[in-house]
Amino acid sequence: MQDEDLRDQFSEWARPLRAAVPPPVSVIRRRARRRTARAAASCVTAVAVLAAGGTLASREIAGSQARPASRQVPPASPRLGQLPAPDAGAGAAPYYVAVSSDGSSAAVWDAATGKNLGTIAAPTEPSGGGRYSTLFTSIAAAGDDRTFVLGATANTNSEKALPVWLFEIRLAAGGSPGPLRPLSLPRQQQGTVGHWYQSISSIALTADGAELAIATNRESGDQNGPADIEVISLATGTTRTWTSTPQDISSLSWAGNSTLAYACDGVCLLDTTAPGHELSQSRLLIPWSTTYHGLQGLQWPRITPDGSAIYVAMENHPGSLGLVEFSARTGRPLRVVIQPQNTDGAFCGTLWSDPSGQHLTAACAWDTQTGTVDNGHFTPARNLPPQTPGTDSSGAGGDLIAW
């Protein structure tokens, strides 16, 4: 075949691609999250926090400026008592809870030893005149490292609307789990409601355990429906709801009791004390188009509890993610905390941060590192031990693990 013939043939093959309209950003983000979830679910032998297999190197970004650490002692919580003081020792919180890859249970792990301190089975719950086994689908942690909220849905292939149950669990002094306690809250639903299939994409608990935020998305095929965020008082059940035009939202995290960060078409901040009931009143802090040192795209944002910084995963090419710190006040990128690496569809982001963001636990490519962020450096302090393959564990990150 001559060069002219090859060129004509390639042009013919490429014509449908040139004519194709790329999907909206929200659809690209939703597909990326689904790929991540499938990778986590398929990796049954992957550990919840895996330290073997590579070192997360990082360097100081030229011109970056250090953030002063916030060390104010937090006030006592009416629900939880006195919260831990900021920066009280290096490294992660001592315990974390990970949902199993099939959702049938959740396990409490000792972060220092890798020991399983107890397993919680997903309960059987009544609904619609029958009884359903359930699967844990989401989890959130309070700031005391003892209080967790778990969301569970009916274990059924039916797409009809069924309840989402919420439970609180508290750990004993040595980390062993107490009983599941059903929360008497307005009942959520997952499944087909009218034209849309709705599902909870993320939950987040304030550090003092007083309020729970729930993000719900709706879709029909690749078409987004209206999304909403609910904030529920765990003491009274009082609910406030913000709704949006069609979009996809996820990755909720709190700063204090009034600022809620979430993934929108970028990274948004919602002031939950301001009047109004529309998500359009949120501040678009970091636009999706933001680039930094060759990195682009914004995934799995998490704000520090003191509201000073946001950590976001960004990629330099598909499947290669790194972690970038942004100012939560200006939206300006500050530094690359973890250099990009091939994540193979796995979660990349922050699992835990102390109030100031000076100590954090981050996971990329099934690896988890605990270290100190100081003047632009990420210095690994220790590796968390690998856990036994085949035990209750999940891929690190996302909505399946909480510290």
Residue, then its C-alpha position, 0 to 999 in steps of 0.5 A: m500500500q502506498d503512503e497516500d493510500l495509508r494516509d487516506q485509510f487512516s483518515e477514514w478510520a479517524r473520521p468517527l473519532r473526530a466527529a465524536v463529542p466527548p462526554p461531560v466532565s462529570v461523566i468522565r469523573r463518574r467513570a473514573r470512580r467506577r474503574t477505581a471501585r472495580a479495581a478495589a473490589s476485584c483485588v480480594t487479596a489486596v490489603a486495606v493498607l499495604a506497605a510493601g511494593g515501592t516507596l513514595a518519593s517526594r521533593e520540595i517544590a521550588g518556591s513553595q511556602a510552609r503553612p504554620a501548624s494549627r495547634q489549638v486544643p479543640p473544645a470538648s464534644p457534647r457527644l464524644g467528650q474531649l477530642p485529641a489535641p492537634d499534632a499529638g505525636a507523629g503518625a496516623a490515628p491508632y485505629y481504622v475501620a475498613v469495609s471488606s471487599d464484598g461489603s459483608s463485614a467491616a474490620v477494626w485494625d491497629a495501625a501500628t501492628g496491623k492486628n485485626l481487633g475485631t470484625i463487624a458483620a453487616p446486619t439483617e434488616p427489615s424492609g417492605g414486609g421482608r428481611y434483607s441481608t445488607l452490605f456496608t457501602s460507606i463509612a465515616a469517622a469522627g475526630d476521636d478515633r473511636t466513633f464511626v458511622l457505617g451505611a448499609t444497603a440491602n443485598t439484592n439485585s433489585e433496582k427498586a428503591l430500598p432503605v439505606w440504614l445508618f449505624e454508629i459503632r464505638l471502639a473500646a479503649g483497646g480498639s475492640p468494636g462495640p455493638l452496631r447502634p442503629l441511628s434514628l435518622p430520616r431514612q435514605q433510599q437507594g434504587t430507582v425513584g421515578h426516572w432516576y436511579q439514586s445512590i449515596s456517593s459519600i458520607a462524612l462525619t464532623a470531628d465532634g460527631a455532631e453532624l453527618a453529611i450525605a451526598t446523593n447522586r441520580e443518573s439514568g445511563d450516562q445522564n446525570g440527574p439532580a444531586d443533593i447534600e443533606v446534613i443531619s444532626l445526630a442528636t435531634g435528627t434535624t435535616r437540612t438539604w441543598t439541591s443542585t441542577p444535574q451534576d455528580i458530587s462525591s468525596l465529602s469532608w468537613a472543616g469544623n462544623s460549617t465548611l463542607a468540601y466536596a468533588c463537583d466539576g472541580v472542588c467546591l466548598l459549602d458554607t452550611t451556616a449560610p442561608g439558602h438551599e441550593l448547591s449553586q451557592s457553594r464556592l468553586l474553589i479549584p476548577w477542573s481545568t486547574t493544572y500544576h507541574g504537568l498534573q491535571g484532573l481533580q480526584w478524591p479531595r479532602i480538606t484538613p479539619d482546621g480548614s487550611a488546606i485541601y489534598v487532591a489527587m491529580e494525574n500526569h497521564p491516565g492511570s498515573l496519580g500523585l497527591v497535591e496540596f492546595s490552599a483551602r483559602t485561595g485555591r492555589p496549589l502549594r506543593v506536590v506531596i506524593q509524586p505521580q506513580n502508576t496507580d493501576g486504577a487504585f485510590c490515590g489520596t489522603l486517608w487521614s489528616d491531623p487538624s493542621g495537615q502537618h501529619l497525614t496518612a496517604a495511599c497511592a497504588w495500594d501503598t500507604q505511607t504515614g509521614t510529616v508534611d513540613n515546608g513542602h516535604f513529605t517524609p515517610a515516618r513509618n510503613l504500616p504492616p501488610q495484612t494477611p491476604g484473604t482476610d476481611s480487607s478492601g482496597a485502600g481509600g475511597d468510601l471503604i476505609a475510615w480513620 
